[in-house]
Amino acid sequence: MARKKKEETQPGAPLWLLTYGDMVTLVLTFFVLLYSMSSIDVQKFQLMILSFQGAMGFLPGGKSVQQDANIFGGQKAQSGGESPKTSTDMQQIAKNLRSYLRAEGLDKEITVRIDQRGVTVSLSDQFLFESGRADIKPDGMRVLFKIAEFVKDSVPMVAVEGHTDSTPLLGGIYRDNWGLSAARAAVVTSYLQDRAGFDPQKLQAVAYGPNQPLVPNDTPEHKALNRRVDIVFLSKYPKQ
């Protein structure tokens, strides 16, 4: 009876050893990557490990841990710029205000502009106050109330800014332009809170006196433009 030929063996390592070697290489690469990082967020690392375990079926029901996409390093992520939605909201607020002022015939005394801060409604002092005083006229109250209705629930913060021209005050209870601009800003802010229903946490009053003119104080017309109260509907909370 012929002797059976000896079975030939395939050269090289067994297939299971190749798979094992690949796994060891991946694990080594993983820990080299961790070591190369300048700093490791422990909380994020733990979440990553738990998620990995869940994906591998080590957690009951294959559950995994997910981190809020808005949280980074334990803090809420801050947007690098104004979001498209916020920009659209500000554009719509400005459009609504301009339409209202045109309908009321007030677009000459009250102007609306939009910039990186938000929407600014600029009211002339002749419209709001008597000369040298800080008591709001009835027509001014009516318009302030209407303006507030457009934005009361749509903006995170409102800055009321008082401005004067460069002409010095001659006596009176406010003493100088600083005092007059501060009183006017405070009165408008109080009205927005007490009568228009604004949340006081959203309001701030600022006085600039003659130091931020729109145009040079070289003519009576220019001085009239600089005497104003700006209501700035901010598109986001100011930095603390």
TIMI-868757 format. One record per residue (C-alpha): residue in one letter; x, y, z. Coordinates in nm, 3 decimals, always signed. Example, Ala and Ser with C-alpha at 12.3 -4.5 7.8 and 13.67 -1.06 7.14 Angstrom:
2
A;+1.230;-0.450;+0.780
S;+1.367;-0.106;+0.714
***
This chain:
240
M;+0.000;+0.000;+0.000
A;+0.145;+0.330;-0.106
R;+0.246;+0.565;+0.170
K;+0.035;+0.878;+0.182
K;+0.217;+1.190;+0.094
K;+0.292;+1.417;+0.380
E;+0.049;+1.710;+0.379
E;+0.213;+2.033;+0.282
T;+0.184;+2.325;+0.527
Q;+0.131;+2.685;+0.426
P;+0.429;+2.911;+0.503
G;+0.388;+3.212;+0.739
A;+0.200;+3.286;+1.063
P;-0.150;+3.159;+1.140
L;-0.436;+3.388;+1.036
W;-0.547;+3.452;+1.395
L;-0.202;+3.588;+1.476
L;-0.231;+3.848;+1.199
T;-0.562;+3.971;+1.340
Y;-0.414;+3.984;+1.687
G;-0.115;+4.184;+1.563
D;-0.342;+4.438;+1.392
M;-0.541;+4.485;+1.714
V;-0.225;+4.537;+1.921
T;-0.098;+4.793;+1.669
L;-0.424;+4.987;+1.683
V;-0.424;+4.990;+2.064
L;-0.061;+5.108;+2.066
T;-0.144;+5.384;+1.817
F;-0.438;+5.491;+2.032
F;-0.228;+5.533;+2.346
V;+0.055;+5.706;+2.156
L;-0.201;+5.958;+2.034
L;-0.322;+6.019;+2.388
Y;+0.031;+6.062;+2.515
S;+0.114;+6.310;+2.240
M;-0.169;+6.542;+2.342
S;-0.054;+6.842;+2.543
S;-0.343;+6.810;+2.785
I;-0.622;+6.560;+2.834
D;-0.969;+6.663;+2.946
V;-1.049;+6.389;+3.198
Q;-1.424;+6.431;+3.166
K;-1.416;+6.410;+2.788
F;-1.180;+6.110;+2.800
Q;-1.412;+5.923;+3.034
L;-1.710;+5.998;+2.812
M;-1.519;+5.875;+2.511
I;-1.426;+5.549;+2.687
L;-1.786;+5.492;+2.795
S;-1.912;+5.558;+2.444
F;-1.653;+5.316;+2.307
Q;-1.760;+5.052;+2.555
G;-2.125;+5.104;+2.464
A;-2.046;+5.066;+2.095
M;-1.869;+4.738;+2.173
G;-2.174;+4.614;+2.365
F;-2.018;+4.633;+2.714
L;-2.298;+4.856;+2.844
P;-2.647;+4.715;+2.901
G;-2.849;+4.726;+2.583
G;-2.557;+4.866;+2.387
K;-2.615;+5.214;+2.534
S;-2.355;+5.484;+2.486
V;-2.285;+5.816;+2.653
Q;-2.317;+6.127;+2.441
Q;-2.193;+6.473;+2.526
D;-2.386;+6.788;+2.453
A;-2.247;+6.936;+2.131
N;-2.266;+7.283;+2.286
I;-2.041;+7.192;+2.578
F;-1.664;+7.192;+2.546
G;-1.433;+7.140;+2.838
G;-1.721;+7.170;+3.085
Q;-1.827;+7.512;+2.953
K;-2.092;+7.624;+2.710
A;-1.947;+7.686;+2.366
Q;-1.944;+8.052;+2.259
S;-2.025;+8.140;+1.903
G;-1.742;+8.298;+1.709
G;-1.983;+8.543;+1.549
E;-2.345;+8.641;+1.517
S;-2.561;+8.348;+1.413
P;-2.760;+8.374;+1.088
K;-3.088;+8.349;+1.283
T;-2.992;+8.640;+1.511
S;-2.893;+8.850;+1.213
T;-3.224;+8.776;+1.044
D;-3.416;+8.867;+1.361
M;-3.237;+9.203;+1.386
Q;-3.308;+9.279;+1.020
Q;-3.678;+9.204;+1.072
I;-3.695;+9.421;+1.386
A;-3.536;+9.713;+1.199
K;-3.776;+9.667;+0.907
N;-4.082;+9.664;+1.134
L;-3.968;+9.975;+1.321
R;-3.900;+10.171;+1.002
S;-4.241;+10.078;+0.864
Y;-4.411;+10.196;+1.182
L;-4.221;+10.527;+1.191
R;-4.301;+10.600;+0.826
A;-4.668;+10.530;+0.888
E;-4.664;+10.770;+1.183
G;-4.468;+11.037;+0.992
L;-4.184;+11.018;+1.245
D;-3.901;+10.894;+1.024
K;-3.740;+11.240;+1.028
E;-3.729;+11.274;+1.408
I;-3.658;+10.908;+1.482
T;-3.405;+10.707;+1.283
V;-3.330;+10.335;+1.285
R;-2.993;+10.189;+1.197
I;-2.845;+9.842;+1.227
D;-2.483;+9.747;+1.292
Q;-2.279;+9.477;+1.464
R;-2.427;+9.570;+1.803
G;-2.787;+9.530;+1.696
V;-3.064;+9.780;+1.614
T;-3.031;+10.142;+1.729
V;-3.337;+10.367;+1.749
S;-3.221;+10.728;+1.773
L;-3.478;+10.975;+1.912
S;-3.413;+11.348;+1.896
D;-3.427;+11.542;+2.221
Q;-3.680;+11.784;+2.067
F;-3.920;+11.494;+2.022
L;-3.875;+11.350;+2.371
F;-3.802;+11.648;+2.598
E;-3.834;+12.018;+2.651
S;-3.507;+12.208;+2.624
G;-3.277;+12.137;+2.919
R;-3.524;+11.900;+3.084
A;-3.562;+11.523;+3.133
D;-3.941;+11.480;+3.152
I;-4.071;+11.274;+2.858
K;-4.340;+11.442;+2.652
P;-4.674;+11.257;+2.606
D;-4.608;+11.193;+2.236
G;-4.268;+11.056;+2.329
M;-4.425;+10.817;+2.579
R;-4.670;+10.690;+2.320
V;-4.396;+10.618;+2.066
L;-4.167;+10.458;+2.324
F;-4.447;+10.225;+2.427
K;-4.514;+10.127;+2.066
I;-4.144;+10.068;+1.994
A;-4.119;+9.850;+2.303
E;-4.402;+9.629;+2.174
F;-4.198;+9.542;+1.866
V;-3.892;+9.416;+2.055
K;-3.982;+9.346;+2.418
D;-3.966;+8.968;+2.384
S;-3.718;+8.950;+2.096
V;-3.387;+9.089;+2.226
P;-3.156;+8.980;+2.510
M;-3.048;+9.327;+2.624
V;-3.133;+9.696;+2.577
A;-2.891;+9.985;+2.628
V;-3.043;+10.333;+2.665
E;-2.777;+10.595;+2.586
G;-2.811;+10.968;+2.653
H;-2.626;+11.222;+2.434
T;-2.599;+11.603;+2.423
D;-2.425;+11.857;+2.204
S;-2.114;+12.046;+2.310
T;-2.291;+12.361;+2.431
P;-2.229;+12.396;+2.809
L;-2.531;+12.406;+3.038
L;-2.579;+12.735;+3.219
G;-2.698;+12.637;+3.565
G;-3.000;+12.421;+3.632
I;-3.045;+12.106;+3.838
Y;-2.832;+11.890;+3.608
R;-2.525;+12.116;+3.631
D;-2.363;+11.995;+3.307
N;-2.416;+11.783;+2.998
W;-2.310;+11.469;+3.182
G;-2.590;+11.514;+3.432
L;-2.848;+11.596;+3.165
S;-2.761;+11.297;+2.945
A;-2.758;+11.065;+3.248
A;-3.098;+11.189;+3.367
R;-3.255;+11.147;+3.024
A;-3.116;+10.795;+2.981
A;-3.238;+10.698;+3.328
V;-3.588;+10.840;+3.269
V;-3.630;+10.653;+2.940
T;-3.500;+10.333;+3.101
S;-3.746;+10.369;+3.390
Y;-4.031;+10.420;+3.144
L;-3.938;+10.104;+2.951
Q;-3.946;+9.910;+3.277
D;-4.245;+10.064;+3.455
R;-4.480;+10.142;+3.167
A;-4.366;+9.926;+2.874
G;-4.311;+9.614;+3.083
F;-3.945;+9.548;+3.004
D;-3.760;+9.304;+3.227
P;-3.526;+9.524;+3.437
Q;-3.255;+9.258;+3.402
K;-3.247;+9.340;+3.030
L;-3.202;+9.716;+3.074
Q;-2.901;+9.942;+3.121
A;-2.872;+10.322;+3.117
V;-2.557;+10.493;+2.989
A;-2.460;+10.862;+2.971
Y;-2.215;+10.998;+2.715
G;-2.271;+11.373;+2.741
P;-2.124;+11.544;+2.432
N;-1.851;+11.284;+2.378
Q;-2.005;+11.066;+2.105
P;-2.149;+11.308;+1.847
L;-2.294;+11.179;+1.521
V;-2.165;+11.486;+1.336
P;-1.937;+11.778;+1.430
N;-2.098;+12.033;+1.664
D;-2.033;+12.317;+1.418
T;-2.386;+12.427;+1.320
P;-2.723;+12.447;+1.498
E;-2.853;+12.171;+1.270
H;-2.564;+11.941;+1.358
K;-2.602;+12.013;+1.728
A;-2.970;+11.918;+1.704
L;-2.872;+11.582;+1.554
N;-2.629;+11.516;+1.839
R;-2.886;+11.586;+2.111
R;-3.056;+11.249;+2.124
V;-3.136;+10.933;+2.316
D;-3.027;+10.611;+2.150
I;-3.213;+10.292;+2.239
V;-2.987;+10.006;+2.133
F;-3.152;+9.666;+2.105
L;-2.847;+9.446;+2.141
S;-2.825;+9.127;+1.938
K;-2.645;+8.945;+2.222
Y;-2.551;+8.989;+2.586
P;-2.261;+9.228;+2.640
K;-1.938;+9.080;+2.773
Q;-1.910;+9.085;+3.150
***
